[in-house]
Amino acid sequence: MNKLDLAFEKYDAYNRMDPVSYTYKGEVFPEEYFLANRLYEWVLKLDPQPSEELLLASRSQHIGRWEIPRSQYPDGKAGYLDWRRNLAVFHADKSTAIMKEVGYGQDQIDRVRQFLLKKKIKVDKEVQTLENALCLVFLEFQYEDFFPKYEPEKIVNILRKSLLKMDEKGRQQALTLHYSDEGLNYIKQALEQIS
């Protein structure tokens, strides 16, 4: 087995430990395992010739996310931003440990960390591809369960921020997904605010 496959095997094994489950088409999966594989698939759709580092980042983007729950941080924007920053470092460290274990060198490890820490979005084409894929996974697999929990104004604001992180190619892909009428209406409102 080559290094990439070994890393994938270890990432997947780790994410299969997620105690939170996700049901898709009647089948139950550990949530982060399911979402990591969907992120990988979106990266392949958006970039038919991705680098090995981009593939590694796609499978380890949220590795072990359940270990640092949002509830450990204060409510509000500052608590949320602290949580997200600490999570990114946590994911990068987990990915680094596995990459070292299977024999990757420092240059490739540093490149994957760049992806996981979201450095140079809008500047680096592959970092942007990963960001597009992350937003598309959210929209395809989590959005319809997410938006009914919040007031319409807050949902449109969250969507606007997510869509701003995407480039035009990503936004076009977002419009090809299936949404409820209400869900699509919020997306259209958010797009109007950034056009």
ChimeraX attribute file (.defattr): number of C-alpha atoms within 10 A of each C-alpha:
attribute: neighborCount
match mode: 1-to-1
recipient: residues
	/A:1	7
	/A:2	8
	/A:3	13
	/A:4	17
	/A:5	12
	/A:6	16
	/A:7	23
	/A:8	19
	/A:9	14
	/A:10	18
	/A:11	24
	/A:12	19
	/A:13	12
	/A:14	16
	/A:15	24
	/A:16	19
	/A:17	14
	/A:18	19
	/A:19	13
	/A:20	11
	/A:21	15
	/A:22	17
	/A:23	11
	/A:24	10
	/A:25	5
	/A:26	7
	/A:27	8
	/A:28	11
	/A:29	17
	/A:30	16
	/A:31	19
	/A:32	27
	/A:33	24
	/A:34	20
	/A:35	23
	/A:36	23
	/A:37	17
	/A:38	21
	/A:39	27
	/A:40	22
	/A:41	17
	/A:42	21
	/A:43	26
	/A:44	17
	/A:45	14
	/A:46	17
	/A:47	15
	/A:48	9
	/A:49	11
	/A:50	14
	/A:51	11
	/A:52	12
	/A:53	19
	/A:54	25
	/A:55	21
	/A:56	25
	/A:57	28
	/A:58	30
	/A:59	26
	/A:60	32
	/A:61	30
	/A:62	24
	/A:63	27
	/A:64	21
	/A:65	18
	/A:66	16
	/A:67	11
	/A:68	14
	/A:69	10
	/A:70	16
	/A:71	10
	/A:72	9
	/A:73	14
	/A:74	12
	/A:75	10
	/A:76	8
	/A:77	9
	/A:78	11
	/A:79	14
	/A:80	14
	/A:81	12
	/A:82	14
	/A:83	18
	/A:84	14
	/A:85	11
	/A:86	13
	/A:87	24
	/A:88	21
	/A:89	14
	/A:90	20
	/A:91	20
	/A:92	24
	/A:93	16
	/A:94	18
	/A:95	27
	/A:96	20
	/A:97	12
	/A:98	18
	/A:99	24
	/A:100	14
	/A:101	13
	/A:102	15
	/A:103	13
	/A:104	16
	/A:105	11
	/A:106	12
	/A:107	10
	/A:108	17
	/A:109	21
	/A:110	14
	/A:111	17
	/A:112	26
	/A:113	23
	/A:114	18
	/A:115	26
	/A:116	27
	/A:117	20
	/A:118	16
	/A:119	14
	/A:120	13
	/A:121	19
	/A:122	14
	/A:123	9
	/A:124	12
	/A:125	13
	/A:126	20
	/A:127	23
	/A:128	21
	/A:129	26
	/A:130	27
	/A:131	25
	/A:132	26
	/A:133	26
	/A:134	24
	/A:135	22
	/A:136	26
	/A:137	21
	/A:138	16
	/A:139	22
	/A:140	15
	/A:141	15
	/A:142	14
	/A:143	17
	/A:144	17
	/A:145	10
	/A:146	13
	/A:147	18
	/A:148	12
	/A:149	10
	/A:150	10
	/A:151	9
	/A:152	14
	/A:153	12
	/A:154	12
	/A:155	21
	/A:156	22
	/A:157	16
	/A:158	15
	/A:159	22
	/A:160	20
	/A:161	13
	/A:162	19
	/A:163	21
	/A:164	16
	/A:165	18
	/A:166	23
	/A:167	16
	/A:168	12
	/A:169	11
	/A:170	20
	/A:171	18
	/A:172	11
	/A:173	14
	/A:174	21
	/A:175	14
	/A:176	9
	/A:177	11
	/A:178	12
	/A:179	16
	/A:180	8
	/A:181	8
	/A:182	12
	/A:183	20
	/A:184	15
	/A:185	13
	/A:186	19
	/A:187	21
	/A:188	14
	/A:189	16
	/A:190	22
	/A:191	16
	/A:192	10
	/A:193	11
	/A:194	10
	/A:195	6
